[in-house]
Amino acid sequence: MKILFATSEAHPIIKTGGLADVCGSLPNAYQKLKHKVRLVMPAYGDVWDKVTNVSQIADFNLESCGRNLHVRIHKATATGIDVPIWLVDIPELFYRPGNPYLAPDGKDWWDNGERFGVFAKVVAEIAMDRVGLKWQPDVVQANDWQTGLVPAWLSLESNRPKTVFTIHNMAYAGLFPKSLFDGLGLPSDWWEPEKGVEFYHNLSMLKAGIQMADVVTTVSPTYAKEITYPEFAYGLEGLLIQRAEQGRLVGILNGIDQTVWNPKTDPMILRNYSVEKGRVAAKKLNKKDMLGFWDCTLDEEHSADPVIGFVGRLVPQKGIDLILDVLPEVLAETSARFVIVGTGESHTEYALTELSHQYPERLLVYIGYSEMLAHKVEAGADMFLMPSRFEPCGLNQLYSLTYGTPPIVHSTGGLADTVVNATDKNLAMATATGFVFFDPSRHALKSTLLHAIHLYGKKRTWQKIQKSAMQQDFGWTKSAEQYLNLFKTL
């Protein structure tokens, strides 16, 4: 098959979150399974430093929002991405430094609607082979609201490729005013709520993708069910229930890039290890190395104390408020240490920093994001904390399982699909891989933390949990095969 993969970000070219990790890895998996893939994304200002072998392959004009835009398509390569990259170069829309969506003041770029509406139009033109590339895909896979209009534009065409719209997070809808709908030249009969793209007097690019794609996918089976419930659907439950009943809503679990996240080969950790070799000794050395980042020593007296890690955004979705609520009690009642790496709401950053001053040897906080530190925490922590209120798939729990760092998770989305709770029954069957709580409350989180800390003291039991976790395979091949089988049914 020929697959055109459209995204607004892809690691290692540009990244703001998990979307980039997925979109930098899944196309590679398709190619390894012998399919022809092209990755298409905007040519942001910071992209040019990350790509090589750049050559212009198309040059055309596009009318949109009352102006004539000059569009160039450049072919490029990048380390870590095995497929050809097609960069959509429209300088007045994309040649800006920094974050792809946010201006330097931290607010959305004022013209994001036009930027991604036009990008979607360009992707549709490429998909219809109207820009001189002599290449038409069989399937176009679009990702999240930024590409939601791709299936919409293509739905107007005859002899078009099939379209798949993948939802990575329902929380971001891509809402814009009617003036953008008119400026983009979308069909006037789409401005209605039932079969169109109008959503409470706004254009919803997310709704456009769900409404117009041949099939909608999400990034875990449980999240595919959850988004048909009002609390997860953000007002689109009616449409999503309809898609589910039509068999056009499918959950496929994300994978992880095992060339990047692999304790056997990870260059960012002090000591490599595997499930078969050196796990126990290496994790002790990696723990010491991780704590050393904060100039915190690991002496003999405290070497048996568990270290619990958290890496993520410091926002309520990730359950950071629950963590803050239970931290003082758990620190008082146990000998556990906590390592927290992330950035988010300023009041949360302040509260964590203040608490770390009260417990300088027990609560170690880094405000910001560091790829190297994220790897060190996965390899050096004894367990990983991920009490998200909702989590479409989640990647950190997959990294934690791979690194033998049993995750503590709330049963939602991909967390429910990937972590097997350490109940007596699952421990006896040697299937337990972590710790799961079912109510997003401080009481449930605290009791699960205490249970995990208790089992950490039982070394043979703990090593069984570690081993079961590390024996799971979360590589992309299985997920890519599921997508490809779905494409074939289209």
Residue pairs with C-beta under 8 A, 6 or more apart in sequence:
1 35
1 36
1 138
1 139
1 484
1 487
1 488
2 35
2 36
2 37
2 135
2 136
2 137
2 138
2 139
3 27
3 30
3 35
3 36
3 37
3 38
3 137
3 138
3 139
3 140
3 141
3 487
4 37
4 38
4 40
4 123
4 126
4 127
4 137
4 139
4 140
4 141
4 161
5 23
5 26
5 27
5 30
5 37
5 38
5 39
5 40
5 83
5 140
5 141
5 143
6 40
6 41
6 120
6 123
6 140
6 141
6 142
6 143
6 147
6 150
7 19
7 20
7 23
7 39
7 40
7 41
7 143
7 144
7 146
7 147
8 19
8 41
8 42
8 100
8 101
8 116
8 119
8 143
8 144
8 146
8 147
9 15
9 16
9 19
9 20
9 23
9 41
9 100
10 20
10 23
10 24
10 39
10 41
10 81
10 85
11 20
11 21
11 23
11 24
11 25
11 80
12 24
12 50
12 78
12 79
12 80
12 81
13 20
13 24
13 41
13 47
13 50
13 51
13 78
13 81
13 85
14 20
14 41
14 44
14 46
14 47
14 50
14 100
15 21
15 24
16 99
16 100
16 101
17 313
18 168
18 254
18 393
18 394
18 395
19 143
19 144
19 168
19 169
21 256
21 257
21 395
22 143
22 168
22 219
22 254
23 39
23 41
23 143
24 80
24 81
24 257
25 255
25 256
25 257
25 476
26 255
26 476
26 479
26 480
26 483
27 37
27 39
27 81
27 82
27 83
28 81
28 82
28 83
28 257
28 476
29 255
29 476
29 477
29 479
29 480
30 37
30 83
30 480
30 483
30 484
31 37
31 82
31 83
32 82
32 477
32 480
33 477
33 480
33 481
33 484
35 484
37 83
37 84
38 83
38 84
38 85
38 86
38 135
38 137
39 81
39 83
39 84
39 85
39 86
40 85
40 86
40 87
40 88
40 123
40 126
41 47
41 85
41 86
41 87
41 88
42 87
42 88
42 90
42 93
42 94
42 100
42 115
42 119
43 74
43 87
43 88
43 89
43 90
43 94
43 95
44 94
44 95
44 96
44 100
45 94
45 95
45 96
45 97
45 98
46 97
46 98
47 87
48 54
50 78
51 76
51 77
51 78
51 85
51 87
52 76
52 77
52 78
53 75
53 76
53 77
54 74
54 75
54 76
54 87
55 74
55 75
55 76
56 72
56 73
56 74
56 75
57 73
57 74
57 75
57 86
57 133
58 71
58 72
58 73
58 126
58 131
58 132
58 133
59 70
59 71
59 72
59 73
60 71
60 125
60 131
60 132
61 68
61 69
61 70
61 71
62 68
62 69
62 71
62 118
62 121
62 122
62 125
63 69
63 185
64 114
64 117
64 118
64 121
64 183
64 184
64 185
65 114
65 117
65 118
65 180
65 183
65 184
66 183
69 90
69 92
69 93
69 118
70 90
71 88
71 89
71 90
71 122
71 131
72 89
72 90
73 86
73 87
73 88
73 89
73 122
73 126
73 131
73 133
74 86
74 87
74 89
75 84
75 85
75 86
75 87
76 84
76 85
76 86
76 87
77 84
77 85
78 85
80 257
80 259
80 260
86 126
88 94
88 119
88 122
88 123
89 95
90 118
90 122
93 111
93 114
93 115
93 118
93 119
94 115
96 109
98 104
101 108
101 109
101 112
102 108
102 109
103 109
103 110
109 115
112 176
113 174
113 176
113 177
113 180
113 203
113 205
114 180
114 183
114 184
116 145
116 146
116 147
116 149
116 174
116 205
117 149
117 176
117 180
117 184
117 205
118 184
119 146
119 147
120 142
120 146
120 147
120 148
120 149
120 150
120 152
120 153
120 205
121 149
121 153
121 184
122 131
123 140
123 142
123 147
123 150
123 153
124 150
124 153
124 154
124 157
125 131
126 133
127 136
127 137
127 140
127 150
127 154
127 160
127 161
128 136
128 154
128 157
128 160
129 135
129 136
136 161
137 161
138 161
138 162
138 487
139 161
139 162
139 163
139 164
139 487
139 490
140 150
140 151
140 154
140 161
140 162
140 163
140 164
141 164
141 165
141 166
141 483
142 148
142 150
142 151
142 163
142 164
142 165
142 166
142 209
142 213
143 165
143 166
143 168
144 166
144 167
144 168
144 169
144 172
144 206
145 172
145 173
145 174
145 204
145 205
145 206
145 209
146 174
146 205
147 165
147 209
148 165
148 174
148 204
148 205
148 206
148 207
148 208
148 209
148 210
149 184
149 186
149 205
149 208
149 209
150 163
150 165
150 209
151 163
151 165
151 208
151 209
151 212
151 213
151 214
152 186
152 190
152 197
152 208
152 209
152 211
152 212
154 160
154 161
154 163
154 212
155 163
155 212
156 187
162 214
162 215
162 487
162 490
163 212
163 213
163 214
163 215
164 213
164 214
164 215
164 216
164 217
164 483
164 486
164 487
164 490
165 209
165 210
165 212
165 213
165 215
165 216
165 217
166 216
166 217
166 218
166 219
167 206
167 209
167 210
167 216
167 217
167 218
167 219
167 227
167 392
168 218
168 219
168 392
168 393
169 392
170 206
170 227
170 232
170 233
170 234
170 236
170 392
171 234
171 317
171 390
172 206
173 199
173 204
173 205
173 206
173 207
173 234
174 204
174 205
174 206
175 199
175 202
175 203
175 204
175 205
176 202
176 203
176 205
177 202
177 203
178 191
178 201
178 202
178 203
180 203
181 190
181 191
181 197
181 198
181 203
186 197
186 203
189 196
190 196
190 197
190 198
191 197
191 198
192 198
193 199
195 211
196 211
197 203
197 204
197 205
197 207
197 208
197 211
197 212
198 204
199 207
199 235
199 236
200 235
204 236
206 236
207 236
207 239
209 216
210 216
210 236
210 239
210 240
210 243
211 239
214 248
214 490
215 248
215 249
215 250
215 486
215 490
216 240
216 243
216 248
216 249
216 250
217 224
217 249
217 250
217 251
217 252
217 483
217 486
218 224
218 227
218 249
218 250
218 251
218 252
218 392
219 251
219 252
219 253
219 254
219 392
219 393
219 414
220 251
220 252
220 253
220 254
220 392
220 393
220 394
220 413
220 414
220 417
220 418
221 251
221 252
221 253
221 417
222 251
222 412
222 413
222 414
222 416
222 417
223 232
223 251
223 390
223 391
223 392
223 393
223 413
223 414
224 244
224 249
224 250
224 251
225 251
226 232
226 390
226 412
226 413
227 233
227 236
227 237
227 240
227 249
228 237
228 240
228 241
228 244
228 249
229 237
230 237
232 390
233 240
240 249
243 249
250 486
252 479
252 482
252 483
252 486
253 393
253 414
253 417
253 418
253 474
253 479
254 393
254 395
254 398
254 414
254 479
255 398
255 474
255 475
255 476
255 477
255 478
255 479
255 480
256 395
256 398
256 399
256 402
256 474
256 475
256 476
257 476
258 402
258 475
258 476
259 265
260 266
261 375
261 378
261 398
261 399
261 402
261 403
262 402
263 269
263 272
263 273
263 274
263 282
263 379
263 402
263 403
263 404
263 470
264 272
264 273
264 274
265 272
266 272
266 375
266 379
268 371
268 372
268 375
268 376
269 286
269 289
269 375
269 376
269 379
269 380
270 285
270 286
270 289
270 376
270 379
271 278
271 281
271 282
271 285
271 286
271 289
272 278
272 282
273 279
273 281
273 282
273 283
273 404
274 470
275 404
275 467
275 470
275 471
279 404
279 463
279 466
279 467
279 470
280 463
282 379
283 379
283 380
283 382
283 404
284 303
286 376
286 379
286 380
287 298
287 307
287 380
287 381
287 382
288 298
288 380
289 376
289 380
290 307
290 339
290 376
290 377
290 379
290 380
290 381
291 297
291 298
291 307
291 337
291 339
291 364
291 380
293 366
293 373
293 376
294 339
294 364
294 366
296 361
296 364
302 335
302 337
305 335
305 336
305 337
306 335
306 336
306 337
306 382
306 383
306 452
306 453
306 456
307 336
307 337
307 338
307 339
307 380
307 381
307 382
308 336
308 337
308 338
308 339
308 381
308 382
308 383
308 384
308 385
308 408
308 449
308 452
309 338
309 339
309 340
309 341
309 377
309 378
309 380
309 381
309 383
309 384
309 385
309 405
310 320
310 323
310 338
310 339
310 340
310 341
310 342
310 384
310 385
310 386
311 341
311 342
311 373
311 374
311 377
311 378
311 384
311 396
312 318
312 320
312 341
312 342
312 386
312 396
313 320
313 342
313 343
313 344
314 320
314 342
314 343
314 344
314 345
314 348
314 349
314 352
315 344
315 345
315 348
316 389
317 388
317 389
317 390
318 342
318 344
318 386
318 387
318 388
318 389
319 386
319 387
319 388
319 389
319 410
319 440
319 445
320 342
320 344
320 348
321 348
322 387
322 440
322 441
322 442
322 445
323 340
323 385
323 387
323 445
324 348
324 351
324 352
324 355
325 442
325 445
326 442
326 445
326 446
326 449
327 338
327 355
327 363
328 355
329 446
330 336
330 446
330 449
330 450
330 453
331 338
331 359
331 362
331 363
333 450
334 450
334 453
336 362
336 449
336 453
337 361
337 362
337 363
337 364
338 362
338 363
338 364
338 385
339 364
339 377
339 380
339 381
340 352
340 363
340 364
340 365
340 366
341 365
341 366
341 368
341 369
341 370
341 373
341 374
341 377
342 366
342 367
342 368
342 369
343 349
343 367
343 368
343 369
349 367
352 363
352 365
352 367
353 365
353 367
355 363
356 363
356 364
356 365
366 373
377 384
378 384
378 396
378 399
378 400
378 402
378 403
378 405
379 403
379 405
381 405
382 405
382 456
383 400
383 405
383 406
383 407
383 408
383 434
383 435
383 452
383 456
384 396
384 397
384 400
384 405
384 406
384 407
384 408
385 407
385 408
385 449
386 394
386 396
386 397
386 400
386 407
386 408
386 409
386 410
386 415
387 408
387 409
387 410
387 437
387 440
387 445
388 394
388 409
388 410
388 412
388 413
388 415
389 410
389 412
389 440
390 412
390 413
391 409
391 410
391 412
391 413
391 414
391 415
392 413
392 414
393 413
393 414
394 409
394 413
394 414
394 415
394 418
396 407
397 407
397 409
397 414
397 415
397 418
397 419
397 434
398 418
398 474
400 406
400 407
400 434
400 469
401 407
401 418
401 419
401 433
401 434
401 469
401 470
401 472
401 474
402 469
402 470
402 472
402 474
403 470
404 466
404 467
404 469
404 470
405 469
406 422
406 433
406 434
406 435
406 452
406 462
406 465
406 466
406 469
407 415
407 419
407 433
407 434
407 435
408 434
408 435
408 437
408 445
408 448
408 449
408 452
409 415
409 416
409 419
409 434
409 435
409 436
409 437
410 436
410 437
410 438
410 440
410 444
410 445
411 436
411 437
411 438
412 440
415 436
416 436
418 472
418 474
419 433
419 434
419 435
419 436
420 426
420 431
420 432
420 433
420 434
420 436
420 468
421 432
421 434
421 435
421 436
422 432
422 433
422 434
422 435
422 451
422 452
422 455
422 465
423 432
426 432
427 461
427 464
427 465
430 464
430 468
431 468
432 464
432 465
432 468
433 465
433 468
433 469
433 472
434 465
434 469
435 448
435 451
435 452
436 448
437 444
437 445
437 447
437 448
438 444
455 461
455 462
455 465
456 462
